[in-house]
Amino acid sequence: MEIIIRHEGNRFITTVEGMESVLEYEMYGESTVVFSHTYVPIELRGRGLATEIIKEGLDWARQENLKVIPACSAVQRYIDRHPEYKLTTV
């Protein structure tokens, strides 16, 4: 299954089977991003969609030289499992 992720406004979004999975964020000042919420519809859970959109969001933050506040527990778990992203957290 190919996952296409869009960055629209303050959200990273993927649509699978007509349903959206999202990672929402807000900027905190000019150099920090707060990842606040991840949502995957029940029907799509267990397919790794949250992992993909979280990775996309963290890679974007890294590319933009932003510090990350993982206010969402799913984002924090991802960072805990992938220590290379700990360098970007506040």
N, C-alpha and C positions, 0 to 999 in steps of 0.2 A: 504494500500500500504506500503510495507516494503521498507525503504530507506537504502541503503548500501552506506556508505561514505568511500572513499579511501583517504589516505594521500600519495601523490606521489610528490616528489620534493618539490616545494614551493606552492603546491596547495592541497586543499581539494576538492574532486570530487565525484559527484554522477551521475549515468547514469540512465535515465528513458526514456523508449520508444526510445532507441537508441541515445538520445541527452544528452550532458553533461552540468551540472550546476557546477560552480566552485567558490571557494573562493581562491583568490591568496594573497600571502604574501611575504615579504622579511624580512630578519633579519637586524636589526640596532644594530651593535655591537654584543656582546655575550648574552645580557640579555633582549633585547627588540625586539619585532616582530611588523612589520607594516602591518596591513591588508589593502591592497591597492585596491582590486577590487572584486566585487561579480557579477556573471552573471548567469542568468537563461533564457533559450530560451523562446521567447514569448509564444509558444505553451504550456509551462509547468508552466507559472506564475500563481499564485493564489493557488498553492498546498502546500505552506509552505516549499519548497525546500531550498530557501535562508535561512530561519530561521534555518533549520536543519544543513546546512553546516556551518553557522556562529556559532551556538552553539558548534558544533564539534571543530571548530578552537579555540574558546575561552576556551573550556574545555582542549584542548591540551596545550594551552599557560599556563593555570593555573597549569596543571600537571607538566609542565617543569619549573615552577617558572619564567616565562617570563613576563615582563611588556608589555602592549599593547598600540600601537598607532593606533586608529581607523581612518585611512585616508579615508576609504570607508564610504559613508553616510549610507549605509544599516547596516554596523557594528555599527556605532555610534547610529543609531536608536534602534538597538537591545539592546545595553548597556543601553541606556536611559530607555528602557522598563523593563530591568532586572537589577536592581541596585546591585545585588550581584556581577556583573562583573565590577562595577565601581572601586572596590578596586584594580584591576589589571591594570588600565589604567594609562598612563603617563600624 
